[in-house]
Amino acid sequence: MGDECLVAVLQKEVIGVVWSRLFPATCPGYGYYDETTPELSIAVKPKWRGQGIGFDLMTAMLKRLREAGHTTVSLSVTQNNPVVALYKKCGFEILAVQQEDFLMLLRR
């Protein structure tokens, strides 16, 4: 499993996306943990936030990653971003503080 993306569409409008990517150690992403841990990113259009779309996208992607055999998933998020609560709800824990960001990790 390499890059994966799920898209939420409502009446032909893309309202949210979640994607995961494996990075090599020589070119790590912001939420890099190791070469076997997918890094996750999510975006939901402002109009659609707070309605469960991000949670649905996140749980669907985490299910796909789990089925592919990934036991850890990482991400990076600005410390004061409200989405931190969503990540914690999904089981992510703060692993490290990197300047203004959290490195978060989900272990299963």
N, C-alpha and C positions, 0 to 999 in steps of 0.2 A: 504494500500500500504506500503510495507516494502522496501527492497533493490530493486533497478531497475538498469538495465544496457543496453546500446545500443552500438552496435559494428559496425564500418565501415570496410567493407571488399572489397578489390579489387584484383581480380584474385587469390582468396584463401589466400590472405595475410591480416592479421589484420593490419589496418593502423591507427586506432583511436578508442578510447572508451570513453564513458561518463557514470558515474554511480551516483546514489543518495542513501543516507542511512539515516535512522532515528536513532539517538543515544539517549540512556537514559541519564538523568542528572548525574547519577552515573559513567558514562563512556563516557564523551563527546569527539567528534572529534576535530580537530584543528579549524574547522570553525563552531563550535557549536553555535547555537543561542537559541534554546529551543527544547523540546521533540517532538513538532509537526511540526518543520521545517526541511525538508530534507536538508542534507548537500551534496553538489555537488562536484565531482571531474572529471577532464577530462585529457586525454593524447592523443597526436597525434604524431606519429613517426616523427622525425626531417625532414626526406626527404619530408614529405607530409604537413608540416606546411606552412601557408600563402596561402593556396589554397581554403579556405572556408570550409574545412572538419570539423574543430572545431566548426565553426559557425553553420553548418548544424546539427551536433550532439547535440550541446547545444540547439538550437531552438526545435529540436525534443523532447529532454528530458523535456524541460520547458513546452512544450505542453502537454506531458503525465502527468506531475505533476499538471498542471493547471486543466486538465480533472479529475484528482483524487481528486480535491478539495483543493490542497495546495495553500495558498495565499502568502506564503513567502518561499524563498529558500536561503540558506546561503552557503558560501564557504570561504576558507582561501587561500591566495596567497602571495608569497613573493613580497614585494613592487616594486622591480625593474624588475619583470617578464613582458615581453612584452604582455603576455596574459591578463594583466589587461585591456588593450584596448578592447579586445574581450568581457570581462565581462561587461564593461561599455556600449558597443554597445548593449548588450543584456538586459540592464536596471539595472544592479547591481550598487549599491552605496556603497561607503566606509562607514562602520558603526563605526569601531574602528581600531586603530593601536595597534598591539600586538607584541612588540619587532620589528622584521624585516618584519612582515607580516601585511596584511590588512585582517580584517574580513569584508566581503562584503555581502550585503543583497539585494535581489530582493523582492519588495513588489508589489502586484497587487491589 
